[in-house]
Amino acid sequence: MSQNSKIKRENYAKRQEEEGKNVVKWIIIGLLVLGVAFAIWTTTQV
């Protein structure tokens, strides 16, 4: 395998890892927001 393709593969792997971490972060943030919204909704019900 050429050196150039190894470098491209490493860069791709790094980029995928960063994107994966970003997706996980946004999923957690979304769940927290939904949890807070649900808590507010349940406390305002009669």
MMTF fields as JSON, N, C-alpha, C and O atoms, coordinates in Angstrom:
{
  "mmtfVersion": "1.0.0",
  "mmtfProducer": "UNKNOWN",
  "numBonds": 183,
  "numAtoms": 184,
  "numGroups": 46,
  "numChains": 1,
  "numModels": 1,
  "chainsPerModel": [1],
  "groupsPerChain": [46],
  "chainIdList": ["A"],
  "bondAtomList": [4, 2, 8, 6, 12, 10, 16, 14, 20, 18, 24, 22, 28, 26, 32, 30, 36, 34, 40, 38, 44, 42, 48, 46, 52, 50, 56, 54, 60, 58, 64, 62, 68, 66, 72, 70, 76, 74, 80, 78, 84, 82, 88, 86, 92, 90, 96, 94, 100, 98, 104, 102, 108, 106, 112, 110, 116, 114, 120, 118, 124, 122, 128, 126, 132, 130, 136, 134, 140, 138, 144, 142, 148, 146, 152, 150, 156, 154, 160, 158, 164, 162, 168, 166, 172, 170, 176, 174, 180, 178],
  "bondOrderList": [1, 1, 1, 1, 1, 1, 1, 1, 1, 1, 1, 1, 1, 1, 1, 1, 1, 1, 1, 1, 1, 1, 1, 1, 1, 1, 1, 1, 1, 1, 1, 1, 1, 1, 1, 1, 1, 1, 1, 1, 1, 1, 1, 1, 1],
  "groupList": [{"groupName": "MET", "atomNameList": ["N", "CA", "C", "O"], "elementList": ["N", "C", "C", "O"], "formalChargeList": [0, 0, 0, 0], "bondAtomList": [1, 0, 2, 1, 3, 2], "bondOrderList": [1, 1, 2], "singleLetterCode": "M", "chemCompType": "L-PEPTIDE LINKING"}, {"groupName": "SER", "atomNameList": ["N", "CA", "C", "O"], "elementList": ["N", "C", "C", "O"], "formalChargeList": [0, 0, 0, 0], "bondAtomList": [1, 0, 2, 1, 3, 2], "bondOrderList": [1, 1, 2], "singleLetterCode": "S", "chemCompType": "L-PEPTIDE LINKING"}, {"groupName": "GLN", "atomNameList": ["N", "CA", "C", "O"], "elementList": ["N", "C", "C", "O"], "formalChargeList": [0, 0, 0, 0], "bondAtomList": [1, 0, 2, 1, 3, 2], "bondOrderList": [1, 1, 2], "singleLetterCode": "Q", "chemCompType": "L-PEPTIDE LINKING"}, {"groupName": "ASN", "atomNameList": ["N", "CA", "C", "O"], "elementList": ["N", "C", "C", "O"], "formalChargeList": [0, 0, 0, 0], "bondAtomList": [1, 0, 2, 1, 3, 2], "bondOrderList": [1, 1, 2], "singleLetterCode": "N", "chemCompType": "L-PEPTIDE LINKING"}, {"groupName": "LYS", "atomNameList": ["N", "CA", "C", "O"], "elementList": ["N", "C", "C", "O"], "formalChargeList": [0, 0, 0, 0], "bondAtomList": [1, 0, 2, 1, 3, 2], "bondOrderList": [1, 1, 2], "singleLetterCode": "K", "chemCompType": "L-PEPTIDE LINKING"}, {"groupName": "ILE", "atomNameList": ["N", "CA", "C", "O"], "elementList": ["N", "C", "C", "O"], "formalChargeList": [0, 0, 0, 0], "bondAtomList": [1, 0, 2, 1, 3, 2], "bondOrderList": [1, 1, 2], "singleLetterCode": "I", "chemCompType": "L-PEPTIDE LINKING"}, {"groupName": "ARG", "atomNameList": ["N", "CA", "C", "O"], "elementList": ["N", "C", "C", "O"], "formalChargeList": [0, 0, 0, 0], "bondAtomList": [1, 0, 2, 1, 3, 2], "bondOrderList": [1, 1, 2], "singleLetterCode": "R", "chemCompType": "L-PEPTIDE LINKING"}, {"groupName": "GLU", "atomNameList": ["N", "CA", "C", "O"], "elementList": ["N", "C", "C", "O"], "formalChargeList": [0, 0, 0, 0], "bondAtomList": [1, 0, 2, 1, 3, 2], "bondOrderList": [1, 1, 2], "singleLetterCode": "E", "chemCompType": "L-PEPTIDE LINKING"}, {"groupName": "TYR", "atomNameList": ["N", "CA", "C", "O"], "elementList": ["N", "C", "C", "O"], "formalChargeList": [0, 0, 0, 0], "bondAtomList": [1, 0, 2, 1, 3, 2], "bondOrderList": [1, 1, 2], "singleLetterCode": "Y", "chemCompType": "L-PEPTIDE LINKING"}, {"groupName": "ALA", "atomNameList": ["N", "CA", "C", "O"], "elementList": ["N", "C", "C", "O"], "formalChargeList": [0, 0, 0, 0], "bondAtomList": [1, 0, 2, 1, 3, 2], "bondOrderList": [1, 1, 2], "singleLetterCode": "A", "chemCompType": "L-PEPTIDE LINKING"}, {"groupName": "GLY", "atomNameList": ["N", "CA", "C", "O"], "elementList": ["N", "C", "C", "O"], "formalChargeList": [0, 0, 0, 0], "bondAtomList": [1, 0, 2, 1, 3, 2], "bondOrderList": [1, 1, 2], "singleLetterCode": "G", "chemCompType": "PEPTIDE LINKING"}, {"groupName": "VAL", "atomNameList": ["N", "CA", "C", "O"], "elementList": ["N", "C", "C", "O"], "formalChargeList": [0, 0, 0, 0], "bondAtomList": [1, 0, 2, 1, 3, 2], "bondOrderList": [1, 1, 2], "singleLetterCode": "V", "chemCompType": "L-PEPTIDE LINKING"}, {"groupName": "TRP", "atomNameList": ["N", "CA", "C", "O"], "elementList": ["N", "C", "C", "O"], "formalChargeList": [0, 0, 0, 0], "bondAtomList": [1, 0, 2, 1, 3, 2], "bondOrderList": [1, 1, 2], "singleLetterCode": "W", "chemCompType": "L-PEPTIDE LINKING"}, {"groupName": "LEU", "atomNameList": ["N", "CA", "C", "O"], "elementList": ["N", "C", "C", "O"], "formalChargeList": [0, 0, 0, 0], "bondAtomList": [1, 0, 2, 1, 3, 2], "bondOrderList": [1, 1, 2], "singleLetterCode": "L", "chemCompType": "L-PEPTIDE LINKING"}, {"groupName": "PHE", "atomNameList": ["N", "CA", "C", "O"], "elementList": ["N", "C", "C", "O"], "formalChargeList": [0, 0, 0, 0], "bondAtomList": [1, 0, 2, 1, 3, 2], "bondOrderList": [1, 1, 2], "singleLetterCode": "F", "chemCompType": "L-PEPTIDE LINKING"}, {"groupName": "THR", "atomNameList": ["N", "CA", "C", "O"], "elementList": ["N", "C", "C", "O"], "formalChargeList": [0, 0, 0, 0], "bondAtomList": [1, 0, 2, 1, 3, 2], "bondOrderList": [1, 1, 2], "singleLetterCode": "T", "chemCompType": "L-PEPTIDE LINKING"}],
  "groupTypeList": [0, 1, 2, 3, 1, 4, 5, 4, 6, 7, 3, 8, 9, 4, 6, 2, 7, 7, 7, 10, 4, 3, 11, 11, 4, 12, 5, 5, 5, 10, 13, 13, 11, 13, 10, 11, 9, 14, 9, 5, 12, 15, 15, 15, 2, 11],
  "groupIdList": [1, 2, 3, 4, 5, 6, 7, 8, 9, 10, 11, 12, 13, 14, 15, 16, 17, 18, 19, 20, 21, 22, 23, 24, 25, 26, 27, 28, 29, 30, 31, 32, 33, 34, 35, 36, 37, 38, 39, 40, 41, 42, 43, 44, 45, 46],
  "secStructList": [7, 7, 2, 2, 2, 2, 2, 2, 2, 2, 2, 2, 2, 2, 2, 2, 2, 2, 2, 2, 2, 2, 2, 2, 2, 2, 2, 2, 2, 2, 2, 2, 2, 2, 2, 2, 2, 2, 2, 2, 2, 2, 2, 2, 7, 7],
  "xCoordList": [0.859, 0.0, 0.9, 1.904, 0.535, 1.365, 1.231, 0.261, 2.219, 2.256, 1.093, 0.504, 0.771, -0.302, -1.643, -2.41, -1.939, -3.224, -3.273, -4.345, -2.145, -2.117, -2.44, -3.185, -1.878, -2.13, -3.602, -4.221, -4.161, -5.581, -6.467, -7.455, -6.123, -6.918, -6.86, -7.88, -5.682, -5.547, -6.347, -7.027, -6.261, -7.033, -8.526, -9.271, -8.966, -10.382, -10.82, -11.899, -9.983, -10.316, -10.419, -11.318, -9.512, -9.564, -10.834, -11.486, -11.172, -12.363, -13.622, -14.532, -13.673, -14.828, -14.96, -16.068, -13.839, -13.873, -14.401, -15.211, -13.942, -14.421, -15.914, -16.654, -16.353, -17.779, -18.609, -19.701, -18.107, -18.814, -18.983, -20.054, -17.921, -18.005, -18.996, -19.739, -19.01, -19.931, -21.375, -22.239, -21.645, -23.001, -23.456, -24.59, -22.583, -22.929, -23.237, -24.188, -22.428, -22.65, -24.024, -24.746, -24.394, -25.683, -26.848, -27.915, -26.673, -27.729, -27.958, -29.101, -26.874, -26.998, -27.661, -28.524, -27.259, -27.874, -29.366, -30.18, -29.721, -31.128, -31.93, -33.049, -31.364, -32.071, -32.236, -33.278, -31.216, -31.329, -32.41, -33.192, -32.456, -33.481, -34.872, -35.789, -35.027, -36.321, -36.693, -37.861, -35.707, -35.981, -36.439, -37.368, -35.797, -36.204, -37.591, -38.424, -37.837, -39.163, -40.234, -41.321, -39.947, -40.914, -41.149, -42.283, -40.085, -40.228, -41.089, -41.93, -40.887, -41.702, -43.149, -44.077, -43.335, -44.688, -45.433, -46.613, -44.745, -45.434, -45.76, -46.768, -44.93, -45.215, -46.303, -46.896, -46.578, -47.617, -48.974, -49.969, -49.039, -50.324, -51.121, -50.554, -52.437, -53.31, -53.535, -54.245],
  "yCoordList": [-1.175, 0.0, 1.233, 1.282, 2.209, 3.403, 4.249, 4.147, 5.061, 5.929, 6.918, 7.233, 7.402, 8.381, 7.813, 8.502, 6.568, 5.985, 5.701, 5.77, 5.387, 5.198, 6.504, 6.52, 7.595, 8.908, 9.282, 9.785, 9.032, 9.342, 8.507, 9.009, 7.241, 6.372, 6.853, 6.857, 7.255, 7.758, 9.041, 9.217, 9.938, 11.178, 10.898, 11.535, 9.949, 9.587, 9.001, 9.317, 8.156, 7.547, 8.611, 8.554, 9.574, 10.651, 11.477, 11.843, 11.764, 12.57, 11.82, 12.413, 10.533, 9.724, 9.678, 9.747, 9.562, 9.521, 10.831, 10.828, 11.955, 13.25, 13.419, 13.919, 13.004, 13.1, 12.211, 12.6, 11.029, 10.124, 10.712, 10.617, 11.324, 11.971, 13.118, 13.334, 13.852, 14.974, 14.49, 15.105, 13.411, 12.858, 12.392, 12.65, 11.714, 11.243, 12.429, 12.39, 13.487, 14.682, 15.278, 15.631, 15.393, 15.986, 15.093, 15.598, 13.795, 12.888, 13.056, 13.095, 13.157, 13.345, 14.678, 14.755, 15.73, 17.041, 16.988, 17.536, 16.332, 16.211, 15.467, 15.863, 14.389, 13.63, 14.454, 14.391, 15.222, 16.076, 17.138, 17.393, 17.752, 18.768, 18.146, 18.722, 16.964, 16.293, 15.922, 16.009, 15.509, 15.172, 16.374, 16.272, 17.508, 18.732, 19.157, 19.55, 19.081, 19.447, 18.524, 18.985, 17.245, 16.305, 16.598, 16.531, 16.919, 17.246, 18.489, 18.533, 19.49, 20.707, 20.39, 20.864, 19.589, 19.252, 18.478, 18.729, 17.538, 16.734, 17.561, 17.304, 18.549, 19.347, 20.387, 20.899, 20.71, 21.695, 21.043, 21.75, 19.722, 19.044, 19.054, 19.032, 19.088, 19.132, 17.747, 17.578],
  "zCoordList": [0.0, 0.0, 0.0, 0.712, -0.793, -0.885, 0.385, 1.136, 0.579, 1.761, 1.73, 2.764, 0.529, 0.384, 0.828, 1.5, 0.463, 0.85, 2.35, 2.951, 2.958, 4.418, 5.127, 6.107, 4.632, 5.238, 5.085, 6.022, 3.892, 3.673, 4.585, 5.12, 4.764, 5.628, 7.082, 7.771, 7.551, 8.924, 9.111, 10.122, 8.124, 8.222, 8.24, 8.986, 7.424, 7.385, 8.734, 9.235, 9.306, 10.596, 11.684, 12.524, 11.676, 12.669, 12.508, 13.486, 11.246, 10.989, 11.425, 12.004, 11.149, 11.554, 13.073, 13.606, 13.764, 15.225, 15.792, 16.718, 15.236, 15.708, 15.426, 16.272, 14.243, 13.923, 14.838, 15.254, 15.155, 16.053, 17.432, 18.032, 17.936, 19.252, 19.215, 20.172, 18.113, 17.98, 17.962, 18.588, 17.263, 17.197, 18.576, 18.979, 19.291, 20.636, 21.54, 22.321, 21.434, 22.252, 21.972, 22.904, 20.693, 20.366, 20.758, 21.109, 20.708, 21.162, 22.66, 23.114, 23.428, 24.875, 25.189, 26.064, 24.477, 24.698, 24.384, 25.127, 23.289, 22.921, 23.969, 24.298, 24.495, 25.536, 26.811, 27.463, 27.164, 28.349, 28.164, 29.079, 26.991, 26.717, 26.78, 27.365, 26.173, 26.228, 27.658, 28.04, 28.449, 29.841, 30.641, 31.442, 30.431, 31.129, 30.672, 31.489, 29.383, 28.868, 29.438, 29.788, 29.536, 30.104, 31.589, 32.063, 32.316, 33.736, 33.92, 34.818, 33.083, 33.171, 32.811, 33.466, 31.774, 31.344, 32.432, 32.677, 33.082, 34.107, 35.339, 35.998, 35.669, 36.858, 36.598, 37.548, 35.341, 35.058, 34.814, 34.659, 34.776, 34.583, 35.881, 36.973, 35.747, 36.924, 37.463, 38.455]
}
